[in-house]
Amino acid sequence: MYTETLSRLPFWQHLTPAQQAAAADQCRRVEYAAGQAVHSPGEGCLGVLLIESGALRIYLSSPEGRQATIDRLHAGQICVMTAACMMRGVSFDVQVEAESDTAALLLPARLFAGLMQENIYVEAFLYRAATERFASVLTGMEQMLFLTLEQRVASFLLDEAARTGSDAVRVTQEQLAQAIGSAREAVSRTLKKLERQGLVTVERGAVRLADRPALYRLL
């Protein structure tokens, strides 16, 4: 039933017919509403998620409730942070939530762990995918540490515009603040400053890029 979607997995062609049949039989489609928690620290291992639509946000949360987004995944990407507990010597205290209404195909942890034991290609995929996500996380951390708030806002808007192919970035100020690890009030002030400079136009639930070259010059 889900073979076409599962065939996107890099290791799919290296599975035996029996392993492919087991994966197709045991995987299931899951849906999350915008803002719904997908995974939290201390919870059991969920498994691997193949995102079909929507987006997932991976973030850290302080005891005071402040959040810092460290990665975001969209349709066509694979979330392995929800399966990190299957990697030896690796531990993540991250939270995963649906940034928008999201549908995904879940390969349950028990199934995936069995495939890892039986097939070296599956294990290699998990560690390689985790390494790639680490690189993305490090980039996000570097931005939070070394870029000004104005630069982080500009970088986020430019990245989203490039990803969606639109100058209108559909994001609320609260979502933008969470994405770059800042406070909504500070983001609001920064957007107003950029708007006065003619670089963006703030709309309801969106920010429209008015001058991309000028935004790039901020970086």
matplotlib code that plots the C-alpha trace (Angstrom):
import matplotlib.pyplot as plt

x = [0.0, 2.8, 5.5, 5.7, 6.5, 8.8, 10.8, 12.1, 14.2, 17.8, 18.2, 15.0, 16.6, 19.1, 16.3, 15.3, 11.8, 10.9, 12.2, 10.4, 7.2, 7.6, 8.2, 5.2, 3.0, 4.1, 4.5, 1.5, 0.4, 0.3, -1.2, -0.4, -2.2, -0.2, 1.4, 0.9, 3.8, 5.4, 8.2, 9.4, 12.4, 11.8, 9.3, 9.8, 11.5, 9.0, 10.7, 11.6, 9.1, 8.9, 7.2, 4.6, 3.2, 3.5, 6.6, 8.2, 10.1, 12.9, 13.8, 15.3, 13.3, 14.7, 13.2, 11.8, 9.9, 12.1, 12.5, 15.3, 14.6, 17.6, 16.2, 13.1, 12.0, 9.5, 7.7, 10.0, 12.4, 13.0, 13.0, 15.5, 15.6, 12.6, 14.7, 17.9, 17.5, 18.4, 21.9, 24.6, 26.2, 23.8, 21.4, 19.2, 17.0, 15.1, 11.4, 9.7, 6.4, 4.3, 4.9, 1.9, -0.7, 1.6, 1.1, 3.9, 4.6, 6.0, 8.4, 8.0, 11.0, 10.7, 10.5, 13.4, 15.6, 15.0, 16.0, 19.1, 20.2, 19.6, 20.8, 23.9, 22.5, 19.7, 22.1, 24.4, 21.4, 20.5, 23.9, 24.5, 21.1, 21.9, 25.2, 23.6, 21.1, 23.9, 25.4, 22.1, 21.9, 25.4, 24.6, 21.6, 23.6, 26.3, 23.7, 22.3, 25.8, 27.5, 24.8, 22.9, 19.1, 18.7, 20.9, 19.1, 15.7, 17.1, 18.7, 15.5, 13.3, 15.7, 16.0, 12.2, 11.7, 14.3, 12.7, 9.1, 10.0, 7.9, 8.6, 5.7, 7.0, 4.0, 5.1, 3.8, 6.0, 5.8, 6.8, 9.7, 10.9, 10.8, 12.6, 15.6, 15.6, 14.5, 11.6, 8.5, 8.8, 12.4, 11.5, 8.6, 10.9, 13.4, 10.7, 9.4, 13.0, 13.4, 10.0, 11.0, 14.1, 12.0, 13.4, 10.2, 6.5, 4.8, 1.4, -1.1, 0.5, 3.3, 6.3, 6.9, 10.4, 10.5, 14.3, 16.2, 19.5, 19.5, 18.6, 21.5, 23.8, 22.9, 24.5]
y = [0.0, 2.4, 0.9, 3.9, 6.2, 3.7, 3.4, 6.9, 5.5, 5.4, 1.8, 0.5, -1.3, -3.0, -4.7, -8.3, -8.9, -10.2, -7.0, -4.8, -6.7, -6.4, -2.6, -2.1, -4.2, -2.5, 1.1, 3.4, 6.9, 9.4, 12.9, 15.8, 19.1, 22.4, 22.8, 19.2, 17.5, 14.6, 13.7, 14.9, 14.0, 11.0, 9.5, 6.1, 5.7, 6.7, 5.6, 7.2, 9.6, 10.1, 13.5, 13.6, 17.1, 19.9, 20.6, 19.5, 21.7, 20.3, 22.5, 22.9, 24.2, 25.8, 25.3, 28.8, 27.8, 29.7, 27.7, 27.6, 25.9, 23.9, 22.3, 22.2, 19.5, 19.6, 17.4, 14.9, 14.9, 12.2, 12.8, 10.6, 12.6, 10.6, 7.4, 8.7, 6.4, 3.5, 4.9, 3.7, 6.4, 9.1, 10.9, 13.9, 15.9, 17.6, 18.1, 17.7, 19.3, 19.8, 23.4, 23.0, 20.3, 17.4, 13.9, 11.4, 7.7, 6.1, 3.2, 2.2, 1.9, -1.9, -2.5, -0.2, -1.6, -5.1, -3.9, -2.3, -5.6, -7.5, -5.0, -2.9, -0.5, 0.5, 1.1, 3.2, 5.2, 6.2, 7.3, 9.2, 10.9, 11.9, 13.3, 15.4, 16.7, 17.5, 19.7, 21.6, 21.9, 23.3, 25.9, 27.0, 27.2, 29.2, 31.7, 32.1, 32.6, 34.8, 36.6, 39.7, 39.4, 41.5, 39.1, 36.0, 37.4, 38.2, 34.8, 33.0, 35.0, 34.5, 30.8, 30.4, 32.5, 30.4, 27.1, 28.1, 30.2, 33.1, 36.5, 36.1, 34.0, 32.6, 32.9, 34.6, 36.7, 34.1, 31.3, 33.4, 34.1, 30.4, 29.6, 31.8, 31.4, 34.9, 36.7, 37.8, 41.4, 41.6, 40.1, 42.5, 45.5, 44.1, 43.6, 47.1, 48.4, 46.4, 47.6, 51.3, 50.6, 49.2, 45.7, 43.9, 44.4, 42.9, 41.4, 39.4, 36.0, 36.7, 38.8, 39.9, 40.4, 43.8, 44.0, 40.7, 42.2, 44.5, 41.7, 39.6, 42.6, 42.4, 38.9]
z = [0.0, 0.9, -1.4, -3.7, -0.7, 0.9, -2.3, -1.6, 1.2, 0.1, 1.4, -0.1, -3.0, -0.7, 1.3, 0.7, -0.6, 2.8, 4.5, 2.0, 2.7, 6.4, 6.1, 3.9, 6.2, 9.5, 8.6, 9.0, 8.1, 10.9, 11.0, 13.3, 13.6, 13.6, 17.0, 18.1, 19.8, 17.9, 20.2, 23.6, 25.8, 28.0, 25.6, 24.0, 20.6, 17.9, 14.7, 11.4, 9.8, 6.0, 5.7, 2.9, 3.6, 6.1, 8.2, 11.5, 13.9, 16.0, 19.0, 22.4, 25.4, 28.5, 32.0, 31.7, 28.5, 26.0, 22.7, 20.2, 16.8, 15.7, 12.6, 10.3, 8.0, 5.1, 2.7, 1.0, 3.9, 6.5, 10.3, 12.1, 15.3, 16.5, 16.1, 17.6, 20.6, 18.3, 17.7, 20.1, 22.1, 20.8, 23.0, 22.2, 24.5, 21.7, 21.1, 17.7, 16.9, 13.8, 12.5, 10.2, 9.6, 8.7, 7.3, 7.4, 7.0, 10.2, 10.3, 13.9, 16.1, 16.6, 12.9, 12.1, 14.9, 13.4, 9.9, 11.3, 12.9, 9.7, 7.0, 7.2, 4.6, 7.0, 9.9, 7.6, 6.4, 10.0, 11.0, 7.7, 8.0, 11.6, 10.6, 7.9, 10.5, 12.9, 10.2, 9.9, 13.7, 13.9, 11.3, 13.3, 16.5, 14.8, 13.6, 17.1, 18.5, 15.9, 13.9, 15.0, 15.4, 12.2, 10.3, 11.7, 10.6, 7.2, 6.8, 7.8, 5.4, 2.5, 3.1, 3.3, 0.1, -1.7, -0.5, -1.4, -4.5, -3.3, -1.9, 0.6, 3.5, 5.4, 9.0, 12.1, 14.2, 17.0, 14.6, 13.3, 16.9, 17.7, 14.5, 15.3, 19.1, 20.0, 21.7, 19.7, 20.9, 19.6, 16.3, 16.0, 16.5, 14.0, 11.3, 11.8, 11.3, 8.1, 7.0, 7.5, 5.4, 2.6, 2.8, 3.8, 4.1, 7.2, 6.4, 8.4, 9.0, 6.5, 5.7, 2.1, 0.8, -0.9, -1.5, -1.6, -2.6, 0.3, 2.7, 1.3, 2.0, 5.7, 5.9]

ax = plt.figure().add_subplot(projection="3d")
ax.plot(x, y, z, "-o")
ax.set_aspect("equal")
plt.show()
